[in-house]
Structures are given as structure tokens and as C-alpha cells.
Amino acid sequence: MLRYEGCLADVYYVCRLFREGGIHWGRIITLLCFGYRLAITYLRRGICGFFTNIIGWVVKFVVSERIAQWIADQGGWVRSLLSFQSTCCKSFDK
């Protein structure tokens, strides 16, 4: 059974990655995927109230650690996807 304390420990571990190594797209995607997987795990086990807590923690962390600002400074999600698509396609053209 999943426990609240174990979940918090996992959340803090993932959040610490940003404090120790800075922000980049890979870490942002990892954070969002982690939050998604954790929330879905609790939801599937019938612990619906915890779902909103996890989403709230992720959103609060993204704002408080200036990750949202970093995303905006990089041109936002659309620009990152266009950049990835451009880079990805160039590597396959070679």
C-alpha cells in the first residue's frame, strides 16, 4: 500500500534535482511525468483526494522554483517542441 510519507519523500527527492543541477527540459519533463505517474497510481488505488494534492505540489513547485519563468524565458512549450522537431529531423536527414 502506498503511504503518504513515502510519497512526500519521493516528491522531495525529485524536486531536489532542480536545486542541485539547475533547470533544463529533461528535468522538467521528468518532474511532470513523475507527478503524473504518482497521481495516477493513487487514483487507481481509489485514493482520489490525494490526486489533487500531488497536482498542487507539482504546480506550486513549478511556480516557486521559477520553472514556469524559465519555460517562458525559453519561448514556452511551443517553441521547445518546434526546436526539438527541427533538431530531430536534421539528425535523421544525415
N, C-alpha and C positions, 0 to 999 in steps of 0.2 A: 504494500500500500504506500502511496506517495504521502509524504509528510510535509507540512508547511515549512518546518525548519530546514529540511533538506532542499526544498525549492528555493528558499531565500539564499542558502549557501551557493547554489548553482547560479542564481541571478547575480550575486555579488562577484562571483568568480569571472563571469563573462564581462561584467561591467568594468572590472579591474583591468581587462585587456586594453581598454581605451586609455586608462590613466597611465599605464606603463609603456605603451608603444605608439600612442597617437591614433589619429583618425585616418582611415582610408576606406575605400569602397568595400574591400573584402571583409573588413571588420564590421562594417555597417550591415552588410548582408548577413553575416554570421549572427549578429545580435538579433536581427529581425526574424531569421529562421529559428533561432533558439527560442525566442519568445513565442513564436507560432507553435512550434512543436510542444513546448511546455503547456501552453494554453489548451491545445487540442487534447493532449494526454489527460489533463484534469477534466476537461469537458466530457471525454469519452468514458471516464470513470464516474460520471454523474456528479461531479463537484462543480456545479455551474457558477456559483458565486466567486470561486477563485479565478475563473476565466477573466472577469473584468479587472481583478487585482493585477494579474500578470500584464494585461494590456496597459493598465495605468502605470505600472512600474516602468515598462519599456518607454512609453511616451514621456513620462517625467524625466527619465534618464536622457533621452534624446534631446530634450529641451535644456535640462540643467547642465549637461556636459557640452553644450554648444554644438552638438552633432547636427541638429537641424540647420544652424547657421552655416556650418561647414558645407552641408549639402547645397544650400543656397549659393554660397560663395563659389562652388564648383560649377554652377549653372543649373543646378537642380537635377532631378531624376531623368528628365527627357534628354538633356544634354549628355549625361553619363551613358545612357543607353545608345544614343547616336554615336558617341565616341567609341563605345565598345563594338558596335556593329561595324564601324569603319575600320577599326583595328583588326577585328576578327576577319573581315572579308579580305583585307590586304594580305594577311598571313596565309590565306588559302589560295590566293592568286599566284603565289610564288611557285 
